[in-house]
Amino acid sequence: MATLRASEIFSDSGRRLIAIESVDFVCDRTGSASRLYGKIEPVALIVCTPDTHYAQDIQARPVALDQLRQDMPELDAIMAPFDHDTD
């Protein structure tokens, strides 16, 4: 089963880039032999600046950032230095 993970790939005082990746591992056992297969695929990129946050998929289409934050609670801690009120 694939899960999502967030990894900070760049950060400075003005911006932070966060990669969202799908991680999938499968274990195969045949007799006394075991094999582990893994796959990591990029899913989206989140851009955080003091003025805005946005997410886009690999084809540069908008992605619902609220849904990503709900699916991955660890995003809140990564994005915290750039959180702002959107009112």
C-alpha positions, -999 to +999 in steps of 0.1 A: +000+000+000+014+034-010+017+062+016+025+099+011+055+116+027+067+152+027+103+162+024+117+197+025+140+201-005+149+238-002+145+265+023+158+300+029+144+331+046+121+338+017+108+305+006+104+268+013+099+240-013+084+207-001+082+176-022+053+152-018+062+117-027+043+084-029+062+056-012+052+020-018+070-012-006+061-048-013+076-078+003+077-111-016+085-144+002+092-176-018+104-205+004+134-193+023+140-163+000+126-128+007+126-099-016+117-063-009+106-040-037+102-003-032+091+026-053+092+064-046+074+087-070+070+124-069+034+135-066+034+172-059+054+203-050+044+228-023+058+263-024+057+284+007+066+321+009+057+347+035+028+359+012+014+327-002+013+289-002+004+267-031+007+232-043+009+217-078+011+182-092+039+170-114+021+184-145+020+218-128-018+216-122-031+231-089-035+206-060-058+212-029-033+222-002-059+217+025-064+181+014-026+174+015-024+189+050-053+167+061-037+136+046-003+144+061-004+161+095+034+164+094+030+192+068+019+216+095+053+215+112+072+218+080+051+248+068+048+265+102+075+291+096+056+304+066+020+301+079+000+332+076-036+343+079-055+341+046-084+363+057 
